């Protein structure tokens, strides 16, 4: 493991002077000096002193407080105070400079937008000039964004340095522990606590203007809204959140949220999930039972809810031709109790929708059907508030276009809604003013990214920039991750009969233990490091490995087959994929270079590569295999049919070879025997290849690793070998015919 002092020196940004970083070595030297001497051990139980009695001494007769070394604990405290102040001052200075740069870019963009609007009917030359201005403004915006990411890296490396030096101090000076005090103090300082989301908002506005986007209108429709989309979920490290935001806002505008302090890129979102005492909805969603529902009440913004969204999510298996659907309708907060107690005035609301909102008869009928079904399910299944999720959501969406929608949820926590009186439905979420016990809240250590694509058939492909983001190493796909399921498993471990596979992931283990959910986890010394179930069969589902084999430093990715199976070597000489930090902050790498390096070698993991290792380039750098391919039941039968077809070809060749050997005459039979003996190993090769291909593809189907499941080399090798034998036999037959004709005096 690389020592942090060396890591700090290696990760210093060339744009910043070395003295801007914390002096880790100086603090480390002070700790070593303090470790060498015997620190005073004063009797903490004594509450009286004498002004005339000498101080206590040690076995050598020296005073406990006497010390020849000039270094004291006060020196450490004063030094770390100075370092904290230095880092905070430098961070605020850089933020001020970044905001000035953004001001300049905004003024530049506004200037050419105004100019182009005033000269809309100019010549082609004027249009070209505007294009050059757009490119110049885009480069300026990229420079500001990359400078902000470098600053965030500066903050993170210093924040980690203070954590490590304080831990080292407490370890070497257990009588003078101060880590918790300074950690709390750092979280109150502006360089750690400060929210600089306004930088993201302003950059989003700049990129939106450069793309000539239009502002999205706020949806104020209170009627039913149905969504049919495919959703892929990813975990994102906290340190990569800003990089992911920057990568997205270059292509999608941030959906701005109105707050009390102005516009922000994120909005507080609360969702109260309902379930019964048996957690029927939890287990239905976990088992992916067809028709399993999730019932929740959602509201946006801080404070008490005003407008509440009653939502129902229904699971459907895609292989049946159906898609999961999310339906919702809105009610006022004062009407929630009526919905939960089956007293909601549906007929009055129906008339109001027709008279005031101008809804059509079909829309009103669909709304009424949904409302009655959701009210009925509460009564039939005896649903009560069970789990609440709370997070800050940043939404990215092209205005008036739902083809691609991306949401990023940060500061995610789950809160148990069990243990208080609902007062007959009048109280449906926990009082936010009352403190929470440790076993009533769990804080998720990662951000959650959702990429929502409008369903467009089996051949629908995401935009290229989405694929580039997936292959950037910052996303860790977690198949079917659910906040509701995770919260119930972690906070209600005594009620659940089964748990999701991702609880065995090494990166979230500590958060589950802190919330009292240790009973759902395997022990530290477990043989396999995973619990019974999917993780025993599929070893690629956990992004960061299990407790026995953690991969906390692994890079995430999804679509690259080569990196999924055997990893991608990070050596530049071997054409490695650029890391997230290089691609989005430090290195000058274009999207085309990123794509080309990603696709390099992506088809090398084939069956022939496994069968003939010299045909495939492998390396030993294992990345996080997190992506999962969707499987339909018919694919198992397709694999069997392919196996039978290959086997049939092998048996046919064997039959031909056996027939030639059986019926060839002894005289002049050398060619026939040679031909038959050449076909026999080829037929055996066909049979072995059929079996091997069947087993190889079965493993692919079982693990559901995405990528190419066909073999582009095996058929070529076997087909070429068979053609060579047939060609040689053809040449030899031609020679025999020519020799026979010469004996008869004829020319061939």
Buried (B, 14 or more C-beta within 10 A) or exposed (E): EEEBBEBBEEBBBEEBEEEBBBBBEBBBEBBEBBEEEEBBEEEEEEEEEEEEEEEEEEEEEEEBEEBEEEBBBEBBBEBBEEBBEBBBEBBBEBBEEBBEBBEEBBEBBEEBBEBBEEEEEEEEEBEEBBEEBBEEBBEBBBEBBBBBBBBBBBBBBBBBBBBBBBEBBBEBBEEBEBBEEBBEBBEEBEBBEEEBBBBBBBBBBBBBBBBEBEEBEEEEEBBBBEBEBBBBBBBBBEBBBBBBBBBBBBBBBBBBBEBEEEBBBBBBBBBBBBBBEEBBBBBBBBEEEEEBBBBBBBBBBEEEBEBBBBBBBBBBBBEEEEBBBBBBBBBEBEBBBBBBBEEBEBEEBBEBBBEEEEBEEEBBEBBBEBBEEBBEBBEEBEBBBBBBBBBBBBBBBBEEEEBBBBBBBBBBBBBBBBEEEBEEBEBBBBEEEEEEEEBBBBEBBBBBBBBBBBEEEEEEEBEEBBBBBBBBBBBBBBBBBBBBBBBBBBBBBEBBEEBBBBBBBBBBBEBBEBBBBBEBBBEEEBEBBBBEEBBEEBBBBBBBBBBBEBBEEBBBBBBBBBBBBBBBBBEEEBEBBBBBBBBBBBEEBEEEEBBEBBBBBBBBBBBBBBBEEEBBBBBEBEBBBBBBBEBEEEBEEEBEEBBEEBBEBBBEBBEBBBEBBEEBEEEEBEBBEBBBEBBBEBBBBBBEBBBBBBBBBBEBBEBBBBBBBEBEBBBEBBEEBBEEBBEBBEEBEEEEEEEEEEEEEEEE
